[in-house]
Amino acid sequence: QQQVKQSPQSLIVQKGGISIINCAYENTAFDYFPWYQQFPGKGPALLIAIRPDVSEKKEGRFTISFNKSAKQFSLHIMDSQPGDSATYFCAASKAAGNKLTFGGGTRVLVKP
Amino acid sequence: GAGVSQSPRYKVAKRGQDVALRCDPISGHVSLFWYQQALGQGPEFLTYFQNEAQLDKSGLPSDRFFAERPEGSVSTLKIQRTQQEDSAVYLCASSLRGPSGNTIYFGEGSWLTVV
């Protein structure tokens, strides 16, 4: 049972463009929604996270939008840079620090 | 060390062989997690420790998988009688406290290939 569905599987964007990744979840007990960035050969690293009491959170070029009624959330990467080329995972848990349920990942390639 | 340390980084095992994967969490971190990441997939939860207590092992795929953290710091994931479907990256992660609002930090993983 895939509790967190992520799309698209891959994405190519030009330098300076906007990358948008979408996730949908099923379990209404989830209360914490982080995004992780993973480079080849490395472990996932926390990028940004949101709780369902806010609809949007922005940190630098990264923004999470959250729609509680639709059970969907998305990551926007503004002014995408070649260094942003990585695999991005959305995740969900019942509280921050609890076990994470990950989406399938999105491979982002930013072309110079 | 500053981060979560895992060893070995790479392991090739013959089918049927037993393997042990080690995780050194960030010093002082109470919570420790193991995840399995198949090629091209997202990590999947295996088990969770709070100090030395294994509070959740619901993700362990079979009784061939066993994890321990006897002194509440270093943890070992053991896989007995490895099979080809066990080939994956095994990620260890730790966080400062129990489930009450802390970032989970991941190690770089142990890459297991079963031939």
Boltz contact constraints between the chains, C-beta under 6 A:
constraints:
  - contact:
      token1: [A, 42]
      token2: [B, 108]
      max_distance: 6.0
  - contact:
      token1: [A, 43]
      token2: [B, 91]
      max_distance: 6.0
  - contact:
      token1: [A, 43]
      token2: [B, 106]
      max_distance: 6.0
  - contact:
      token1: [A, 43]
      token2: [B, 107]
      max_distance: 6.0
  - contact:
      token1: [A, 43]
      token2: [B, 108]
      max_distance: 6.0
  - contact:
      token1: [A, 43]
      token2: [B, 109]
      max_distance: 6.0
  - contact:
      token1: [A, 44]
      token2: [B, 106]
      max_distance: 6.0
  - contact:
      token1: [A, 46]
      token2: [B, 103]
      max_distance: 6.0
  - contact:
      token1: [A, 89]
      token2: [B, 42]
      max_distance: 6.0
  - contact:
      token1: [A, 95]
      token2: [B, 99]
      max_distance: 6.0
  - contact:
      token1: [A, 96]
      token2: [B, 101]
      max_distance: 6.0
  - contact:
      token1: [A, 97]
      token2: [B, 95]
      max_distance: 6.0
  - contact:
      token1: [A, 97]
      token2: [B, 99]
      max_distance: 6.0
  - contact:
      token1: [A, 97]
      token2: [B, 100]
      max_distance: 6.0
  - contact:
      token1: [A, 97]
      token2: [B, 101]
      max_distance: 6.0
  - contact:
      token1: [A, 97]
      token2: [B, 102]
      max_distance: 6.0
  - contact:
      token1: [A, 98]
      token2: [B, 99]
      max_distance: 6.0
  - contact:
      token1: [A, 99]
      token2: [B, 45]
      max_distance: 6.0
  - contact:
      token1: [A, 99]
      token2: [B, 48]
      max_distance: 6.0
  - contact:
      token1: [A, 102]
      token2: [B, 42]
      max_distance: 6.0
  - contact:
      token1: [A, 102]
      token2: [B, 43]
      max_distance: 6.0
  - contact:
      token1: [A, 103]
      token2: [B, 42]
      max_distance: 6.0
  - contact:
      token1: [A, 104]
      token2: [B, 42]
      max_distance: 6.0
  - contact:
      token1: [A, 105]
      token2: [B, 42]
      max_distance: 6.0
